[in-house]
Structure formats: structure tokens, C-alpha cells
Amino acid sequence: MQFTTEVRWGGEDFLAFAALLLVACGLFEIVTRRSTRRSARTTAGGAILIAFLLVWAELAVGILH
């Protein structure tokens, strides 16, 4: 929005991204507190990251339809 007129984020876009970040970070926090094995934390963190990126891309451009 600052450099081009092609991107127009509204308040709902910022709220959606904030909610997405909150959920992803919250899930990662829960996993790291409950798991004692590093491999489980790494695997869960990778899965959360992939899910985060997939949802972000879907919301941004609609890659699944």
C-alpha cells in the first residue's frame, strides 16, 4: 500500500493475519512446553510452519481452487 496501489489491505486483513500468527505461535508454544524430545519439537514446528504458510498462501491468492 505504501509503494504500489495494487495492494490494498483493510482492517480485516490485518486482523486475519494477526489471528493466523497468534494461532501458529500459540500452537508452537504448547508443543514446546509439552514435549521433552527435540525431534518431536522440530517435527511439530515444521508441521506448524508448513500449515501456516499454506493457510497464508491460500488467503493471499487462493492456491487450492
C-alpha positions in Angstrom: 0.0 0.0 0.0 2.9 2.3 0.6 4.8 1.6 -2.6 2.0 0.5 -5.1 -1.7 0.8 -5.5 -2.1 -2.9 -6.4 -2.1 -4.0 -2.8 -5.0 -2.7 -0.6 -5.1 -4.3 2.8 -8.1 -3.4 5.0 -8.5 -3.8 8.7 -9.9 -7.3 8.3 -6.8 -8.4 6.5 -4.6 -7.2 9.4 -6.9 -9.0 11.9 -6.8 -12.2 9.9 -3.0 -12.2 9.7 -2.8 -11.4 13.5 -5.1 -14.3 14.2 -3.0 -16.6 12.0 0.2 -15.6 13.8 -1.4 -15.9 17.2 -2.6 -19.5 16.4 0.7 -20.6 14.9 2.8 -19.2 17.7 0.4 -20.5 20.4 0.5 -24.0 19.0 4.3 -23.9 18.8 4.4 -22.7 22.4 2.1 -25.5 23.6 4.2 -28.1 21.7 7.5 -26.9 23.1 6.2 -26.9 26.6 4.6 -30.4 26.5 7.4 -32.2 24.5 10.6 -33.3 26.0 12.2 -34.7 22.9 13.9 -32.3 20.5 13.0 -34.3 17.4 9.3 -34.1 18.3 9.5 -30.3 18.8 11.3 -29.9 15.5 8.8 -32.1 13.6 5.8 -30.3 15.2 7.4 -26.9 14.5 8.0 -27.8 10.9 4.4 -29.0 10.5 3.1 -25.8 12.1 5.3 -23.7 9.8 4.1 -25.6 6.7 0.4 -25.2 7.8 1.0 -21.5 8.5 2.5 -20.9 5.1 -0.2 -23.0 3.3 -3.1 -21.0 5.0 -1.3 -17.7 4.4 -0.9 -18.5 0.7 -4.5 -19.7 0.4 -5.8 -16.5 2.0 -3.5 -14.4 -0.2 -4.1 -15.9 -3.7 -6.4 -18.9 -3.3 -4.0 -21.6 -4.4 -6.4 -24.5 -3.7 -9.2 -23.7 -6.1 
